[in-house]
Amino acid sequence: MFGYGGFHSSSAVVLVLFILLVIIVCGFGVC
């Protein structure tokens, strides 16, 4: 699925998890 050049799937998963973490934290009104 994630085959954009040298963009590995592992780094994509980390990026998605980071974005989800930010959304959850902002959901609690921290942002």
N, CA, C and O atoms as a Maestro MAE file, in Angstrom:
{
 s_m_m2io_version
 :::
 2.0.0
}

f_m_ct {
 s_m_title
 :::
 protein
 m_atom[124] {
  # First column is atom index #
  i_m_mmod_type
  r_m_x_coord
  r_m_y_coord
  r_m_z_coord
  i_m_residue_number
  s_m_chain_name
  s_m_pdb_residue_name
  s_m_pdb_atom_name
  i_m_atomic_number
  :::
  1 25 0.832 -1.207 0.000 1 A "MET " " N  " 7
  2 3 0.000 0.000 0.000 1 A "MET " " CA " 6
  3 2 0.867 1.258 0.000 1 A "MET " " C  " 6
  4 15 0.653 2.185 -0.781 1 A "MET " " O  " 8
  5 25 1.870 1.262 0.916 2 A "PHE " " N  " 7
  6 3 2.750 2.427 1.003 2 A "PHE " " CA " 6
  7 2 4.011 2.168 0.185 2 A "PHE " " C  " 6
  8 15 5.016 1.704 0.724 2 A "PHE " " O  " 8
  9 25 3.963 2.462 -1.092 3 A "GLY " " N  " 7
  10 3 5.103 2.181 -1.958 3 A "GLY " " CA " 6
  11 2 5.576 3.438 -2.667 3 A "GLY " " C  " 6
  12 15 5.858 3.414 -3.865 3 A "GLY " " O  " 8
  13 25 5.662 4.528 -1.933 4 A "TYR " " N  " 7
  14 3 6.079 5.792 -2.541 4 A "TYR " " CA " 6
  15 2 7.590 5.955 -2.404 4 A "TYR " " C  " 6
  16 15 8.079 6.459 -1.393 4 A "TYR " " O  " 8
  17 25 8.312 5.532 -3.409 5 A "GLY " " N  " 7
  18 3 9.765 5.686 -3.403 5 A "GLY " " CA " 6
  19 2 10.405 4.893 -2.277 5 A "GLY " " C  " 6
  20 15 10.195 3.684 -2.173 5 A "GLY " " O  " 8
  21 25 11.185 5.558 -1.434 6 A "GLY " " N  " 7
  22 3 11.860 4.882 -0.330 6 A "GLY " " CA " 6
  23 2 11.106 5.044 0.973 6 A "GLY " " C  " 6
  24 15 11.676 4.899 2.055 6 A "GLY " " O  " 8
  25 25 9.813 5.349 0.865 7 A "PHE " " N  " 7
  26 3 8.993 5.554 2.060 7 A "PHE " " CA " 6
  27 2 8.538 4.197 2.574 7 A "PHE " " C  " 6
  28 15 7.622 3.597 2.012 7 A "PHE " " O  " 8
  29 25 9.171 3.705 3.641 8 A "HIS " " N  " 7
  30 3 8.879 2.372 4.146 8 A "HIS " " CA " 6
  31 2 7.548 2.342 4.890 8 A "HIS " " C  " 6
  32 15 7.087 3.357 5.412 8 A "HIS " " O  " 8
  33 25 6.946 1.167 4.926 9 A "SER " " N  " 7
  34 3 5.655 1.021 5.590 9 A "SER " " CA " 6
  35 2 5.785 1.241 7.097 9 A "SER " " C  " 6
  36 15 4.842 1.699 7.742 9 A "SER " " O  " 8
  37 25 6.955 0.914 7.658 10 A "SER " " N  " 7
  38 3 7.150 1.084 9.099 10 A "SER " " CA " 6
  39 2 7.079 2.556 9.480 10 A "SER " " C  " 6
  40 15 6.450 2.912 10.476 10 A "SER " " O  " 8
  41 25 7.722 3.413 8.689 11 A "SER " " N  " 7
  42 3 7.692 4.843 8.991 11 A "SER " " CA " 6
  43 2 6.285 5.396 8.762 11 A "SER " " C  " 6
  44 15 5.869 6.336 9.440 11 A "SER " " O  " 8
  45 25 5.555 4.818 7.812 12 A "ALA " " N  " 7
  46 3 4.186 5.258 7.558 12 A "ALA " " CA " 6
  47 2 3.299 4.926 8.752 12 A "ALA " " C  " 6
  48 15 2.448 5.725 9.144 12 A "ALA " " O  " 8
  49 25 3.502 3.738 9.331 13 A "VAL " " N  " 7
  50 3 2.720 3.340 10.507 13 A "VAL " " CA " 6
  51 2 3.016 4.270 11.674 13 A "VAL " " C  " 6
  52 15 2.106 4.683 12.392 13 A "VAL " " O  " 8
  53 25 4.290 4.597 11.861 14 A "VAL " " N  " 7
  54 3 4.676 5.500 12.945 14 A "VAL " " CA " 6
  55 2 4.036 6.867 12.731 14 A "VAL " " C  " 6
  56 15 3.565 7.491 13.682 14 A "VAL " " O  " 8
  57 25 4.019 7.326 11.494 15 A "LEU " " N  " 7
  58 3 3.429 8.628 11.184 15 A "LEU " " CA " 6
  59 2 1.936 8.624 11.476 15 A "LEU " " C  " 6
  60 15 1.413 9.575 12.058 15 A "LEU " " O  " 8
  61 25 1.245 7.553 11.073 16 A "VAL " " N  " 7
  62 3 -0.199 7.455 11.319 16 A "VAL " " CA " 6
  63 2 -0.491 7.405 12.812 16 A "VAL " " C  " 6
  64 15 -1.426 8.049 13.287 16 A "VAL " " O  " 8
  65 25 0.313 6.636 13.557 17 A "LEU " " N  " 7
  66 3 0.108 6.547 15.003 17 A "LEU " " CA " 6
  67 2 0.336 7.906 15.658 17 A "LEU " " C  " 6
  68 15 -0.378 8.268 16.593 17 A "LEU " " O  " 8
  69 25 1.320 8.659 15.177 18 A "PHE " " N  " 7
  70 3 1.591 9.993 15.727 18 A "PHE " " CA " 6
  71 2 0.419 10.923 15.460 18 A "PHE " " C  " 6
  72 15 0.024 11.695 16.334 18 A "PHE " " O  " 8
  73 25 -0.139 10.854 14.254 19 A "ILE " " N  " 7
  74 3 -1.279 11.707 13.907 19 A "ILE " " CA " 6
  75 2 -2.488 11.338 14.768 19 A "ILE " " C  " 6
  76 15 -3.197 12.218 15.256 19 A "ILE " " O  " 8
  77 25 -2.720 10.036 14.953 20 A "LEU " " N  " 7
  78 3 -3.838 9.599 15.801 20 A "LEU " " CA " 6
  79 2 -3.629 10.075 17.231 20 A "LEU " " C  " 6
  80 15 -4.587 10.482 17.888 20 A "LEU " " O  " 8
  81 25 -2.396 10.031 17.726 21 A "LEU " " N  " 7
  82 3 -2.099 10.484 19.075 21 A "LEU " " CA " 6
  83 2 -2.407 11.966 19.218 21 A "LEU " " C  " 6
  84 15 -2.985 12.387 20.220 21 A "LEU " " O  " 8
  85 25 -2.024 12.765 18.217 22 A "VAL " " N  " 7
  86 3 -2.290 14.202 18.245 22 A "VAL " " CA " 6
  87 2 -3.798 14.457 18.247 22 A "VAL " " C  " 6
  88 15 -4.281 15.322 18.978 22 A "VAL " " O  " 8
  89 25 -4.539 13.708 17.432 23 A "ILE " " N  " 7
  90 3 -5.996 13.883 17.365 23 A "ILE " " CA " 6
  91 2 -6.642 13.535 18.708 23 A "ILE " " C  " 6
  92 15 -7.549 14.230 19.166 23 A "ILE " " O  " 8
  93 25 -6.170 12.454 19.334 24 A "ILE " " N  " 7
  94 3 -6.727 12.040 20.626 24 A "ILE " " CA " 6
  95 2 -6.414 13.086 21.696 24 A "ILE " " C  " 6
  96 15 -7.282 13.446 22.491 24 A "ILE " " O  " 8
  97 25 -5.163 13.573 21.713 25 A "VAL " " N  " 7
  98 3 -4.761 14.572 22.708 25 A "VAL " " CA " 6
  99 2 -5.560 15.856 22.508 25 A "VAL " " C  " 6
  100 15 -6.024 16.459 23.476 25 A "VAL " " O  " 8
  101 25 -5.721 16.274 21.255 26 A "CYS " " N  " 7
  102 3 -6.497 17.476 20.978 26 A "CYS " " CA " 6
  103 2 -7.964 17.254 21.305 26 A "CYS " " C  " 6
  104 15 -8.682 18.200 21.632 26 A "CYS " " O  " 8
  105 25 -8.410 16.004 21.218 27 A "GLY " " N  " 7
  106 3 -9.793 15.686 21.549 27 A "GLY " " CA " 6
  107 2 -10.087 15.911 23.021 27 A "GLY " " C  " 6
  108 15 -11.222 16.207 23.396 27 A "GLY " " O  " 8
  109 25 -9.057 15.770 23.861 28 A "PHE " " N  " 7
  110 3 -9.219 15.999 25.293 28 A "PHE " " CA " 6
  111 2 -9.078 17.478 25.644 28 A "PHE " " C  " 6
  112 15 -9.157 17.846 26.816 28 A "PHE " " O  " 8
  113 25 -8.870 18.326 24.642 29 A "GLY " " N  " 7
  114 3 -8.804 19.764 24.875 29 A "GLY " " CA " 6
  115 2 -7.436 20.238 25.332 29 A "GLY " " C  " 6
  116 15 -7.329 21.295 25.953 29 A "GLY " " O  " 8
  117 25 -6.383 19.475 25.036 30 A "VAL " " N  " 7
  118 3 -5.034 19.876 25.447 30 A "VAL " " CA " 6
  119 2 -4.487 20.937 24.495 30 A "VAL " " C  " 6
  120 15 -3.778 21.852 24.913 30 A "VAL " " O  " 8
  121 25 -4.825 20.805 23.201 31 A "CYS " " N  " 7
  122 3 -4.320 21.749 22.219 31 A "CYS " " CA " 6
  123 2 -4.987 23.121 22.389 31 A "CYS " " C  " 6
  124 15 -4.683 24.052 21.643 31 A "CYS " " O  " 8
  :::
 }
 m_bond[123] {
  # First column is bond index #
  i_m_from
  i_m_to
  i_m_order
  :::
  1 1 2 1
  2 2 3 1
  3 3 4 2
  4 3 5 1
  5 5 6 1
  6 6 7 1
  7 7 8 2
  8 7 9 1
  9 9 10 1
  10 10 11 1
  11 11 12 2
  12 11 13 1
  13 13 14 1
  14 14 15 1
  15 15 16 2
  16 15 17 1
  17 17 18 1
  18 18 19 1
  19 19 20 2
  20 19 21 1
  21 21 22 1
  22 22 23 1
  23 23 24 2
  24 23 25 1
  25 25 26 1
  26 26 27 1
  27 27 28 2
  28 27 29 1
  29 29 30 1
  30 30 31 1
  31 31 32 2
  32 31 33 1
  33 33 34 1
  34 34 35 1
  35 35 36 2
  36 35 37 1
  37 37 38 1
  38 38 39 1
  39 39 40 2
  40 39 41 1
  41 41 42 1
  42 42 43 1
  43 43 44 2
  44 43 45 1
  45 45 46 1
  46 46 47 1
  47 47 48 2
  48 47 49 1
  49 49 50 1
  50 50 51 1
  51 51 52 2
  52 51 53 1
  53 53 54 1
  54 54 55 1
  55 55 56 2
  56 55 57 1
  57 57 58 1
  58 58 59 1
  59 59 60 2
  60 59 61 1
  61 61 62 1
  62 62 63 1
  63 63 64 2
  64 63 65 1
  65 65 66 1
  66 66 67 1
  67 67 68 2
  68 67 69 1
  69 69 70 1
  70 70 71 1
  71 71 72 2
  72 71 73 1
  73 73 74 1
  74 74 75 1
  75 75 76 2
  76 75 77 1
  77 77 78 1
  78 78 79 1
  79 79 80 2
  80 79 81 1
  81 81 82 1
  82 82 83 1
  83 83 84 2
  84 83 85 1
  85 85 86 1
  86 86 87 1
  87 87 88 2
  88 87 89 1
  89 89 90 1
  90 90 91 1
  91 91 92 2
  92 91 93 1
  93 93 94 1
  94 94 95 1
  95 95 96 2
  96 95 97 1
  97 97 98 1
  98 98 99 1
  99 99 100 2
  100 99 101 1
  101 101 102 1
  102 102 103 1
  103 103 104 2
  104 103 105 1
  105 105 106 1
  106 106 107 1
  107 107 108 2
  108 107 109 1
  109 109 110 1
  110 110 111 1
  111 111 112 2
  112 111 113 1
  113 113 114 1
  114 114 115 1
  115 115 116 2
  116 115 117 1
  117 117 118 1
  118 118 119 1
  119 119 120 2
  120 119 121 1
  121 121 122 1
  122 122 123 1
  123 123 124 2
  :::
 }
}
